[in-house]
């Protein structure tokens, strides 16, 4: 596995667990179930631990990885909100999510270091 991709697995785990935690918290608020809120908080904690693991790899730019995780989560949670909770789709949201997607692509584009 190339060195560039080694920190991506913990970053993907961090993003996925953060996303799952957010969904659990939303479900807990809809149904007032304490166990879902606890599960959501636990998943957020796991997300933080996975992000710390991703940040320990050499050559990882912490600002870039943090932005990738945050923007990826924002895009995915918006899509989940639209699909499962009927949240509004409007031109401003579409434009904002498009800019976030472009930003992720630009940040993730590999560059050579001097």
Secondary structure, DSSP 8 states (H G I E B T S, - for coil): --HHHHHHHHHHHHHHHHHHHHHHHHHHHHHT-HHHHHHHHHHHHHHHHHHHHHHTSTT--HHHHHHHHHHHHHHHHHHHHHHHH-----HHHHHHHHHHHHHHHHHHS-----
